[in-house]
Amino acid sequence: MAIALSINGQQHYFNYGLANQEAGIPVTDETLFELGSISKIFTAALTGYAQASGALSLSDPASHYLTELEGSAFDEITLLELGTYTAGELPLQFPESVQSEETMIDYYRQWQPESAPGSHRLYSNPSLGLFGYLAAQSLGQPFEMAMEEALFPPLGLEHSYFQVPEAQQANYAYGYSKEDEPIRVNPGMLDAQAYGLKSTAADVLTLVEANMSGAELNEPLSQALAATRTGYFEVGDMTQGLGWESYAYPVALDQLLAGNSLEMILQPNPANRLTPPLAPRQEALYNKTGATNGFGGYVAFVPSEQIGIVLLANRNYPNQARIEAAHHILTKLTEAP
């Protein structure tokens, strides 16, 4: 596990255990972890950038950005609804039959909502994945290229990859399955957009710090990150942004656990649209979990406390364990001396 902390602008790094058990290679500051769904906060930032640059509007129908979707349910589903998992209950994963861009688009064309768009939240890789795919379409670039050109350099992300280059392979940790077998993520449709990023704890912390301060960011990027922290729907105690999910601070551990529970991930939950949207808050905890079969991570930050934490592990520990560990650390660090 790698742990990165930001406390009043100061970074602290702690590394534990092995990145590769067979070779005995330890986790270091350079170790690359699979981020899983933590990738979604990066994807959301690109969509926010596209909006701030005038390439798209979150209120537009999704089909506006892909002619093949015209005449489908996506004439009535906005980009915002895709980005907040409120498009009408798109499933957690694509069906097995979706193995190419052609079958993916055909799947979306045939798909019909189970509930009215904007009425229910159902966590979904095909929903957020299409959100990122359409953002790249609006920018006129393939998704990975748009991320690597528009987002990574100005944010100072120097060790974040969709395809780990040869020169970085030695830093790419192996994940470990429940059977303790080495494992890495398999390719899938829209994997880059939804769960495909590999990164260091330091790079993820850099994005956290940009969200907490943003003082040195250019205007489109500052607006982009603010859009990701804006609250668009309430689902219980949790406020759904783009990628980020937030809670009024201070927040009890049981609230965080409920907002990241299997019920929240696997079941449709009634969503209350916030009109107008809730502006980014200082007195809030923002968080995101992420996992692949061999990796598990958690990211959280509190702007008013100027504190953020990144936990990345090369084992898929349960959400509850990750959140409890982070909550304990944040609580100890913010207690009065």
C-alpha positions in Angstrom: 0.0 0.0 0.0 1.0 3.6 -0.7 -0.4 6.4 1.4 -0.1 10.0 0.4 -1.1 12.9 2.6 -1.5 16.6 2.0 -1.6 18.7 5.1 -1.7 22.5 4.6 0.1 22.2 1.3 2.8 19.8 2.7 3.0 16.3 1.2 3.9 13.2 3.1 4.4 9.7 1.7 4.3 6.3 3.3 4.9 3.0 1.5 4.3 -0.5 2.8 4.8 -4.1 1.5 5.6 -5.4 -1.9 4.7 -4.3 -5.4 5.8 -7.6 -6.8 5.9 -10.5 -4.3 7.7 -13.0 -6.6 10.5 -10.6 -7.3 10.5 -9.1 -3.8 10.2 -5.5 -5.2 8.9 -3.1 -2.5 6.3 -0.4 -2.9 8.0 3.0 -3.5 7.0 6.5 -4.4 7.3 5.5 -8.1 5.0 2.5 -7.8 2.1 2.5 -10.3 -1.2 1.2 -9.1 -4.4 0.5 -11.0 -6.8 3.2 -10.0 -10.0 1.4 -11.0 -12.9 3.9 -10.6 -10.7 6.6 -9.1 -10.1 7.1 -12.9 -13.5 8.6 -13.1 -12.4 11.8 -11.3 -9.8 12.3 -14.0 -12.4 11.6 -16.8 -14.8 14.1 -15.1 -12.1 16.8 -15.1 -11.6 16.4 -18.9 -15.4 16.8 -19.4 -15.3 19.9 -17.2 -12.4 21.2 -19.3 -14.4 20.6 -22.5 -17.3 22.6 -21.1 -15.0 25.4 -19.8 -13.4 25.5 -23.3 -16.8 25.9 -25.0 -16.7 22.4 -26.7 -19.8 21.1 -24.9 -22.5 21.9 -22.4 -23.5 19.4 -19.7 -27.2 20.3 -20.3 -27.0 19.1 -24.0 -28.5 15.7 -25.0 -25.9 13.0 -25.3 -26.9 12.3 -28.9 -25.8 15.8 -29.8 -22.2 14.7 -29.7 -22.5 11.3 -31.5 -24.7 11.2 -34.6 -25.1 7.4 -34.3 -27.1 8.0 -31.1 -29.7 10.3 -32.8 -33.1 8.8 -32.7 -32.3 6.8 -29.5 -33.1 7.2 -25.8 -30.0 9.5 -25.7 -32.0 12.3 -27.4 -33.6 12.7 -23.9 -30.6 12.0 -21.7 -28.1 14.8 -21.0 -24.4 14.7 -20.6 -25.0 15.7 -16.9 -27.2 12.6 -16.4 -24.5 10.3 -17.9 -21.9 11.9 -15.6 -24.0 11.4 -12.4 -25.2 7.9 -13.2 -28.8 9.2 -13.5 -29.4 8.4 -17.1 -32.2 5.9 -16.4 -30.3 2.9 -14.9 -27.6 2.0 -17.3 -26.0 -1.2 -15.7 -22.8 -1.5 -13.7 -21.0 -3.2 -16.6 -21.5 -3.8 -20.4 -23.0 -7.1 -21.4 -20.4 -9.7 -22.5 -21.5 -9.3 -26.1 -20.1 -5.7 -26.2 -16.6 -6.2 -27.4 -16.1 -3.5 -30.1 -16.9 0.1 -30.7 -19.5 -1.0 -33.2 -21.3 -3.3 -30.8 -21.0 -0.7 -28.1 -22.8 1.9 -30.1 -25.4 -0.6 -31.2 -25.9 -1.4 -27.5 -26.5 2.2 -26.6 -28.9 2.6 -29.6 -31.0 -0.3 -28.5 -30.9 0.5 -24.7 -34.1 1.8 -23.0 -34.2 3.5 -19.6 -35.7 1.6 -16.7 -36.7 4.9 -15.0 -37.0 8.6 -16.0 -33.6 10.2 -16.6 -32.7 12.2 -13.5 -34.9 10.3 -11.2 -32.6 7.5 -9.9 -28.9 7.0 -9.5 -27.4 3.6 -10.5 -23.6 3.4 -10.5 -22.5 2.5 -14.0 -19.3 2.2 -16.0 -21.2 2.4 -19.3 -22.7 5.7 -18.1 -19.5 7.4 -17.0 -17.6 5.8 -19.8 -19.9 7.3 -22.4 -19.6 10.6 -20.6 -15.9 10.6 -21.2 -16.1 9.2 -24.7 -18.4 12.1 -25.7 -16.2 14.7 -24.1 -13.3 13.5 -26.2 -15.6 13.6 -29.3 -16.4 17.2 -28.5 -12.7 18.0 -28.4 -12.1 16.2 -31.7 -9.5 13.8 -30.2 -9.3 10.2 -29.0 -10.0 10.1 -25.3 -6.5 9.0 -24.2 -4.8 11.7 -26.4 -7.2 14.4 -25.0 -6.3 13.4 -21.4 -2.6 13.3 -22.1 -2.5 16.6 -23.9 -5.2 18.8 -22.3 -5.2 17.5 -18.7 -2.0 15.8 -17.5 0.6 18.4 -18.4 -1.1 21.5 -16.9 -1.9 19.6 -13.7 1.7 18.3 -13.5 0.7 14.7 -13.7 3.9 13.0 -14.9 3.3 9.4 -13.9 -0.2 8.6 -15.0 -0.8 6.2 -17.9 -3.5 4.3 -19.7 -0.9 2.1 -21.3 2.1 1.8 -19.1 5.2 2.5 -21.3 8.1 0.1 -21.4 10.3 2.4 -19.4 7.8 2.3 -16.5 7.0 -1.4 -16.5 9.3 -2.1 -13.6 7.3 0.4 -11.5 3.9 -1.2 -12.4 2.8 -3.2 -9.4 1.1 -6.6 -9.7 -2.3 -6.8 -8.1 -3.1 -9.8 -6.0 -6.4 -11.8 -6.2 -8.2 -13.3 -3.2 -6.2 -16.5 -4.0 -3.0 -14.4 -3.8 -2.3 -14.8 -7.5 -0.7 -11.9 -9.4 -3.3 -10.2 -11.6 -3.8 -7.1 -13.7 -6.8 -5.4 -15.2 -8.2 -6.8 -18.5 -9.0 -4.5 -21.4 -12.7 -3.7 -21.9 -15.0 -1.2 -23.7 -14.5 2.3 -22.4 -12.0 1.0 -19.8 -9.8 4.1 -20.1 -12.7 6.4 -19.3 -14.2 4.4 -16.4 -11.5 2.4 -14.7 -8.3 2.2 -16.8 -5.8 4.7 -15.4 -2.5 3.6 -13.7 -0.8 6.2 -11.5 1.3 6.9 -8.5 0.0 8.0 -5.1 1.8 11.3 -5.7 0.1 12.0 -9.0 -3.3 11.3 -7.5 -2.4 13.6 -4.5 -1.5 16.3 -7.1 -5.0 16.2 -8.5 -6.4 16.3 -4.9 -4.3 19.4 -4.1 -5.4 21.1 -7.4 -9.0 20.6 -6.2 -8.3 22.0 -2.7 -6.4 25.1 -3.9 -6.2 25.5 -7.6 -4.4 28.8 -7.2 -1.9 28.2 -10.0 -4.3 26.7 -12.5 -5.3 28.4 -15.8 -8.9 29.5 -16.1 -10.4 26.5 -18.1 -8.8 24.0 -15.8 -9.9 25.8 -12.6 -13.4 25.9 -14.0 -13.2 22.3 -15.0 -12.3 21.1 -11.5 -14.9 23.3 -9.9 -17.5 21.6 -12.2 -16.4 18.2 -10.8 -17.0 19.3 -7.2 -20.3 20.9 -7.9 -23.3 19.0 -6.5 -25.9 18.0 -9.0 -28.0 15.3 -7.2 -28.6 14.3 -3.6 -28.8 10.6 -2.8 -29.3 10.2 0.9 -26.5 12.0 2.8 -24.3 11.9 -0.3 -24.1 14.7 -2.9 -23.2 13.4 -6.4 -20.8 15.5 -8.4 -18.9 14.5 -11.5 -16.7 11.7 -10.3 -16.5 13.2 -6.8 -19.1 12.4 -4.2 -19.4 14.7 -1.2 -20.8 15.0 2.3 -21.3 18.0 4.7 -18.3 18.2 7.0 -17.8 17.0 9.7 -19.1 13.6 8.5 -19.7 10.5 10.6 -18.0 7.2 9.6 -21.4 5.5 9.2 -22.5 8.1 6.7 -19.4 7.6 4.6 -19.8 3.8 4.7 -23.5 4.1 3.7 -22.6 6.3 0.8 -20.1 3.8 -0.5 -22.0 0.6 0.4 -23.0 -2.2 -1.9 -26.6 -1.0 -1.9 -25.4 2.4 -3.3 -23.3 0.6 -5.9 -25.5 -2.2 -7.0 -29.1 -0.8 -6.6 -30.9 2.1 -8.1 -31.5 4.8 -5.5 -33.9 7.8 -5.8 -32.0 10.9 -6.7 -33.1 14.5 -5.9 -31.9 16.9 -8.6 -30.4 20.1 -7.1 -31.7 23.2 -8.8 -29.6 25.3 -9.0 -26.7 22.9 -8.5 -24.8 23.1 -5.2 -21.6 25.2 -5.7 -18.3 23.6 -4.5 -18.1 23.7 -0.7 -15.2 24.3 1.7 -17.0 22.6 4.5 -17.3 19.2 2.8 -15.5 15.9 2.5 -15.1 14.8 -1.1 -14.3 11.2 -1.8 -14.0 8.4 -4.4 -13.3 4.7 -4.2 -11.8 2.6 -6.9 -10.9 -1.0 -7.5 -9.9 -3.7 -10.0 -9.7 -7.4 -9.3 -6.2 -6.9 -7.9 -6.2 -3.3 -6.6 -8.2 -1.2 -4.2 -8.0 2.6 -3.6 -9.7 5.5 -1.8 -9.2 9.2 -2.1 -10.7 11.9 0.2 -10.1 15.6 1.0 -11.6 18.4 3.0 -10.9 21.9 1.6 -11.7 23.8 4.9 -9.1 21.7 6.7 -6.6 21.7 3.8 -6.2 18.0 4.2 -6.3 15.2 1.7 -5.5 11.5 1.7 -4.8 8.9 -1.1 -4.7 5.2 -0.2 -3.6 2.8 -3.0 -3.2 -0.9 -2.5 -2.3 -3.8 -4.8 -5.1 -5.9 -3.2 -8.9 -5.2 -3.5 -9.6 -4.6 0.2 -13.3 -4.0 0.9 -14.5 -0.4 0.6 -15.3 -0.5 4.3 -11.7 -1.2 5.3 -10.3 1.5 3.1 -12.8 4.1 4.3 -12.4 3.2 8.0 -8.6 3.5 7.7 -8.8 6.9 5.9 -11.4 8.2 8.3 -9.3 7.3 11.3 -6.2 9.0 9.9 -8.1 12.1 8.9 -9.8 12.3 12.3 -6.5 12.0 14.2 -4.9 14.6 12.0 -7.7 17.2 12.4 -8.3 16.8 16.1 -7.2 19.7 18.2 -3.8 19.2 19.9 
